[in-house]
Amino acid sequence: MPRTTPPIGGRDATARLLDAYAHWQCAAPRPHLPTGGYRVRRDGDDDVLTALADGRALRRVAAPARVLAARAGSGAVLARLAPDESAAVEIVRSDGRVVPVAGARFALEQAAWLPDGTVVLTADGRLRVGVVDADDGRWQESRDVPRGRISVSTGGVLVRRSGTVLLCNFARGSTMELPPDTVTVVEYDGVRALVRRDAIEVGSPRRRVVPTRGTAIGAAAGRGGVAVLTVDRGRHRLTLVDRGGRVRDTRLVAAGTDICSVDALSVSDGEIHVRLDGVATPPQVFRYPWREDPRTAIPAAGEIVVARADDGADIDVLVTRPPDVRRPRPLLLDVYGGFGVAHVPHFEPTTAAWLDAGGAVALAQVRGGGERDERWRQDGRGLRKRRAVDDLACAARELVAVGASRPDCLVLTGGSLGGTVAAAAALRHPGIAAAVVTTAAPLDLARLSDNPLGSRWAGEFGDLHSEPAVAEHDPMSLARSRAAGAPPFLVLDMADDSRIDAAQGPRFAEVLRRAGVDAQHVRIAGAGHGPASPTALRDLGTRFLSYVARVLEEDT
């Protein structure tokens, strides 16, 4: 049920926010998708694997866990995720027998269940692939699959290397080269679909090429056809193409005016399932295509504000606010802007509490992300990363110009690469925000290689040692040279982060403090760069909301 909470501000702001946060943590759990006749459900701080046919609970493990692949009547491949992104993988048979998988190191893997009863499973963070005997759990690497970036789907194993894409089909024992823009290959009941960036090839008996609107990022195949998920100018769009290559449905994902996004697709008993959510829309699972619109849980109005960058580019800002008359509100402006990843809305108890308490939430879709075409990505990459930083500043100014917020009640936020962009924007453009919160962010680009995965990031951030212009978007360089007038900072990092060097956060906060900036550093126990225990997530949300409420109360 929607809640009515007084607007943010005043002496009791923190208590009201934390009360709303506790409510939304309990009221809006994230449901798991049904996959191959099985489903995981959350029970307290545990995840429970259940069989959909009879509702039996087959396995209880500490959250978070997820089903990688499943086959009705055979079992499910279950991954138990640790905060450092490592995973314990096991096969849970339909009779409840648990078979641990051994023979490799597992992390964020993908799997598929073959018709002959064996399981295809990646290892070492999708750098290798092999097969698992479902009865004894032995993982054996396939020597026939070349090394590269590997992904697994119902259509086979895709390997990307040196500009080529290979499809290895274990069931057929075949390998073929695919177009370089291939996103995935999906198959159901003998009908295979090749999903490319801007089209899908499908059809039986005559194959057809069907253009899609936007850039494809995922797909699933079932009895009704193939559901393709695309990013259409920063919005998620679903399109259903039947076996004959005819478009049966296409829609932007939304709940009323609340712009939503899809975070997962699955197939169970031939039905395609979608999990979607938005800032005001809790996670919900639907069979696709659905007939009833998703329901929002918080009264809200969504709109797109367009900011004009200094070079003439239009920057979309997705704003979610209370539905009454527009007025300046406390506003969280979040950003990502990198690796070609689209920054789209999702439901989080923290932002739900903020919206519930009368605040507004905005997402700046800056260059470097995947909201548009490849040029959009390249324009915010490497030495051009400064454009992403300046785009965020333009977005903040436009939100003030249209009356959505004021500089003294606007907070910049960003996680991972987004924290780099948010920190640099606040230091390059003093006066645009009242505070900055970075989470698990690389903040010292001169020491990028200190991060466990930093050697892979030079193309995205640039190399400060050979390209001095990188200092223009490096938070640490800016903290040393341009900290005058900077707003307060909260630097959050994760105790079990497998991607970010643990020394960067406290070092960055200390440099800011020496320059006279109010900067705090907090490390969250039990949390990694992605996976985290429910306890760690509660701690993270509580510290975040307490900080922004206190800072805004002091400013106002």
C-alpha positions, 0 to 999 in steps of 0.5 A, a space after each residue: 500500500 502507498 505510504 504518506 510521509 512528510 517531505 524531507 527536511 526538518 529535525 526528524 528527517 533522518 528518523 523518517 527516512 530510516 522508518 521508510 527504508 525499513 518499510 520498503 526493505 520488507 514490503 518489496 522483496 525482489 522475486 526470483 524468476 521461474 526457470 525450467 520448473 524451479 524457482 528461488 524464493 527469499 525467506 528471511 536472510 536465506 534463499 530457498 530453491 523450490 520445485 514449481 510442480 508441487 511447491 517442494 522446498 529442495 534446498 535452503 542456503 544463505 542468500 544470495 543464490 540464483 538458478 543458472 540453469 534447470 530442467 524439469 524433472 532433472 534438477 537445477 544448477 544453483 550458484 551460492 554467491 559470496 561478497 567477493 563474487 566467487 561462487 559455490 555451484 551445486 546441482 540440486 536434483 529433483 529428489 532433493 539430492 545435492 551434488 557439489 560441482 568441483 574441478 574449477 573456480 567459479 564466480 559469476 557464471 552461466 550454464 545450460 542443461 543439455 538434452 542428454 542430461 549433462 550441464 554446460 557450465 563456464 568457469 573462472 568468471 566465464 573465461 573457460 567452459 566445460 561440462 558437468 556430469 549431473 550425477 557426480 558433479 565433476 566439471 571437465 573443461 572442453 578443449 574444443 572451445 577456444 579461449 575468449 569471452 564466453 557466454 552460454 545460452 539455450 542456443 549454444 556457447 558463444 566465444 568472442 575473440 579477435 573481432 570474431 564470434 563463434 557458436 559452439 553447439 555441444 548438443 550437435 558437436 558443431 562450431 560455426 562463425 557468426 556475424 561480429 555484432 551477434 548478441 546471443 543465440 536462443 533456441 526452443 523446440 528446434 527453432 533457433 534465433 540469432 539476435 544481432 545488435 539491431 535485428 533478429 534472424 528467425 523463421 521456419 521454414 523460411 528464415 527472416 531478418 526482422 529489424 529491432 528498435 534500439 540495441 539488443 542486449 538480451 533475448 529468450 525463446 519460448 512457445 510464443 516466439 522470441 522476446 528481444 530486449 533492446 535499449 531504445 534511447 535509454 529506455 528498455 523495449 521488449 519485442 516479441 517475434 514469432 517463429 515465422 518472423 512476425 512481430 507480435 508485440 512491442 512495448 516500452 517498459 513502464 508502469 504508468 508514467 514510471 519508467 521501468 526496466 527489465 533486469 532478467 528474462 527466463 523460460 519455464 514450461 515454454 512460457 517467457 517470464 520477465 522481471 521488471 521494476 522502476 524507481 517507484 515500481 517494486 520488482 514484479 514477474 510477468 509472463 510476456 506479453 502481459 495484459 495488466 500494467 505493472 503496479 507502482 507502490 509509491 505515488 510518483 510522476 516520471 518525466 524526461 528532462 533534456 539537458 543541452 551539453 556545451 557541445 550541443 549534445 542532448 543529455 536525457 535525465 530520467 526524473 521520478 518525483 512525487 506527483 503533486 505540483 512541481 517545486 524544488 525538492 531534495 534530489 538524488 542525481 545518480 550517474 554511471 556513464 561507462 563501459 557501454 552500459 545503459 543507466 536505467 531505473 531500478 527499484 531500491 529500498 533506499 531510493 524508494 524511501 527517499 521518494 516516499 519521504 517527498 524527495 525526487 530521484 534522477 538518472 543522468 544518461 551521460 555519454 560513455 553509457 549504452 543508452 544510444 549507439 556506439 558513437 555515444 559510448 565512444 564519446 565518453 570513453 578514454 580521453 573523452 571521459 571528461 565529456 561524461 563528467 561535464 554532461 553530469 554537471 549540465 544535467 544538474 544545472 538543468 534540473 535546477 533551471 526547470 525547478 526540479 531542485 536547488 543546488 543546496 538540496 541536490 546530491 550527486 551519487 554514483 557506484 563503481 565507475 559512476 562514482 568516478 564520474 560523480 566525484 570528478 563532476 563535483 570537483 570540476 564544477 563546484 556549486 552544482 551539488 550539496 553533497 556527493 556519495 561514491 560507492 565502490 568507485 575507482 578514485 585514483 586513476 594514476 594507480 588504476 593498476 592497483 585495482 585487481 581488474 585495473 589492467 582491463 580498464 585503461 581503455 575506458 578511463 585512459 592512461 594517466 601516465 601516458 596521457 596527462 589529459 586524464 587528470 581532467 577527469 581523475 578524482 584524485 588529481 582534481 582533489 589535489 588541485 581543485 578542491 576549493 569549494 567542493 561539497 561534502 563527500 561520503 566515500 563508501 567502499 566494500 570490505 570484500 570488493 574483488 575489483 577495487 583496491 581497498 586503499 583508494 577510498 580512505 586515501 582519497 578522503 584524506 586528500 580531501 580533508 587536507 584540502 579543507 573538504 568535509 570528507 568521510 570514509 566508511 567501509 561496509 562489512 560483508 559486501 562486495 562489488 556486487 553480491 552482498 549479504 542482506 545484513 550488509 545491504 541494510 547497513 549500506 542503505 542506513 549509512 547512505 540515507 543517514 548521511 544525505 539527510 544530515 547533510 541536507 538538514 545542515 545546508 537548509 
